[in-house]
Amino acid sequence: MRAGEMDRFIRIEKNTPTRSASGDQVDSWAKFAEVWAKKRDLKTAESLDADRDVAMVQTEFSIYWLEGVTASMRIVYDSATYDIEGVREIGRREGLAVIATARGV
């Protein structure tokens, strides 16, 4: 991985559920890490959701090795939120390839 290709600053967030006043579980997201990344869009698609078009973009973010990144997290970049679908190791703990999808972009 080349440092010059890591030109996007992303925030990785972890779900930390809390309870509302009524006792219901509410998703609450907290910062896990902020890192430099290489961004590569893999595919785009449109689907119908409740009779309206919804655009989706699947993206691969390559980052330097970071312990603890899982598919239950999400990425926030450029005002879009990407749900992490999978994480794969690059080399021998050289980096991570994080596959994520943004909806409604």
LOKE-681248 format. One record per residue (C-alpha): x, y, z; residue in three letters. Coordinates in nm, 4 decimals, m for minus. Layout:
// residues N
<<X, Y, Z>, "ala">;
...
//
This chain:
// residues 105
<<0.0000, 0.0000, 0.0000>, "met">;
<<0.1331, 0.3399, m0.0981>, "arg">;
<<0.0857, 0.6396, 0.1285>, "ala">;
<<0.0183, 0.8710, m0.1678>, "gly">;
<<m0.2950, 0.6736, m0.2567>, "glu">;
<<m0.4425, 0.7193, 0.0922>, "met">;
<<m0.6092, 1.0523, 0.0136>, "asp">;
<<m0.9475, 1.0214, 0.1904>, "arg">;
<<m0.9957, 1.0829, 0.5633>, "phe">;
<<m1.2704, 0.8543, 0.6984>, "ile">;
<<m1.4339, 0.7925, 1.0348>, "arg">;
<<m1.5101, 0.4373, 1.1455>, "ile">;
<<m1.7964, 0.4163, 1.3928>, "glu">;
<<m1.9030, 0.1422, 1.6325>, "lys">;
<<m2.2634, 0.0807, 1.7367>, "asn">;
<<m2.3093, 0.1421, 2.1096>, "thr">;
<<m2.6798, 0.0760, 2.1780>, "pro">;
<<m2.8443, 0.2775, 2.4542>, "thr">;
<<m3.1882, 0.2774, 2.6161>, "arg">;
<<m3.4467, 0.5463, 2.5600>, "ser">;
<<m3.6574, 0.6891, 2.8433>, "ala">;
<<m3.9268, 0.4335, 2.7566>, "ser">;
<<m3.6757, 0.1471, 2.7795>, "gly">;
<<m3.6468, 0.0802, 2.4061>, "asp">;
<<m3.3053, 0.0035, 2.2615>, "gln">;
<<m3.1766, 0.2863, 2.0407>, "val">;
<<m2.8790, 0.2670, 1.8053>, "asp">;
<<m2.6105, 0.5138, 1.8988>, "ser">;
<<m2.2860, 0.5416, 1.7019>, "trp">;
<<m1.9505, 0.6359, 1.8558>, "ala">;
<<m1.6176, 0.7075, 1.6892>, "lys">;
<<m1.3936, 0.3991, 1.6762>, "phe">;
<<m1.1135, 0.5549, 1.4669>, "ala">;
<<m1.0344, 0.8224, 1.2110>, "glu">;
<<m0.7883, 0.7091, 0.9447>, "val">;
<<m0.6584, 0.7842, 0.5958>, "trp">;
<<m0.7928, 0.5548, 0.3240>, "ala">;
<<m0.7853, 0.4782, m0.0449>, "lys">;
<<m1.1389, 0.4754, m0.1898>, "lys">;
<<m1.2422, 0.2649, m0.4888>, "arg">;
<<m1.6054, 0.2365, m0.6002>, "asp">;
<<m1.6876, m0.1210, m0.7008>, "leu">;
<<m2.0437, m0.1008, m0.8301>, "lys">;
<<m2.3553, 0.1108, m0.8290>, "thr">;
<<m2.7156, 0.0018, m0.8408>, "ala">;
<<m3.0662, 0.1367, m0.8097>, "glu">;
<<m3.3586, m0.0369, m0.6495>, "ser">;
<<m3.7195, 0.0383, m0.5660>, "leu">;
<<m3.7953, 0.0918, m0.1994>, "asp">;
<<m4.1534, 0.1875, m0.1146>, "ala">;
<<m4.2154, 0.3020, m0.4734>, "asp">;
<<m3.9090, 0.5276, m0.4938>, "arg">;
<<m3.5680, 0.4810, m0.6481>, "asp">;
<<m3.2832, 0.4266, m0.4044>, "val">;
<<m2.9263, 0.4458, m0.5285>, "ala">;
<<m2.6587, 0.2232, m0.3751>, "met">;
<<m2.2813, 0.2398, m0.4103>, "val">;
<<m2.0543, m0.0446, m0.3034>, "gln">;
<<m1.7061, 0.0800, m0.2193>, "thr">;
<<m1.3734, m0.0648, m0.1081>, "glu">;
<<m1.1802, 0.1426, 0.1446>, "phe">;
<<m0.8170, 0.0342, 0.1894>, "ser">;
<<m0.6638, 0.1380, 0.5202>, "ile">;
<<m0.3497, 0.0565, 0.7143>, "tyr">;
<<m0.3840, m0.2327, 0.9588>, "trp">;
<<m0.6240, m0.1525, 1.2427>, "leu">;
<<m0.7179, m0.4114, 1.5034>, "glu">;
<<m1.0882, m0.4581, 1.5779>, "gly">;
<<m1.2631, m0.3414, 1.2594>, "val">;
<<m1.5703, m0.5622, 1.2011>, "thr">;
<<m1.8747, m0.5877, 0.9759>, "ala">;
<<m2.0957, m0.4530, 1.2559>, "ser">;
<<m1.9382, m0.1084, 1.2144>, "met">;
<<m1.9912, 0.1695, 0.9627>, "arg">;
<<m1.7859, 0.4326, 0.7790>, "ile">;
<<m1.8710, 0.8002, 0.7476>, "val">;
<<m1.7079, 0.9804, 0.4563>, "tyr">;
<<m1.8032, 1.2989, 0.2710>, "asp">;
<<m2.1478, 1.3223, 0.4401>, "ser">;
<<m2.2369, 0.9651, 0.3351>, "ala">;
<<m2.2721, 0.6668, 0.5672>, "thr">;
<<m2.1438, 0.3296, 0.4475>, "tyr">;
<<m2.2501, 0.0024, 0.6145>, "asp">;
<<m1.9509, m0.2311, 0.6388>, "ile">;
<<m2.0229, m0.5650, 0.4705>, "glu">;
<<m1.6851, m0.7328, 0.5033>, "gly">;
<<m1.3255, m0.6849, 0.6124>, "val">;
<<m1.0268, m0.8663, 0.4633>, "arg">;
<<m0.6609, m0.8563, 0.5568>, "glu">;
<<m0.4099, m0.7172, 0.3058>, "ile">;
<<m0.0693, m0.8861, 0.3244>, "gly">;
<<0.0507, m0.9845, 0.6690>, "arg">;
<<m0.1269, m0.7210, 0.8751>, "arg">;
<<m0.0159, m0.4549, 0.6300>, "glu">;
<<m0.3666, m0.3228, 0.5851>, "gly">;
<<m0.7379, m0.3926, 0.5581>, "leu">;
<<m0.9731, m0.3896, 0.2615>, "ala">;
<<m1.3120, m0.2808, 0.3917>, "val">;
<<m1.6125, m0.3411, 0.1637>, "ile">;
<<m1.9011, m0.1083, 0.2455>, "ala">;
<<m2.2276, 0.0073, 0.0881>, "thr">;
<<m2.3886, 0.3503, 0.0966>, "ala">;
<<m2.7597, 0.3784, 0.0258>, "arg">;
<<m2.9477, 0.6823, m0.0968>, "gly">;
<<m2.6390, 0.8579, m0.2317>, "val">;
//
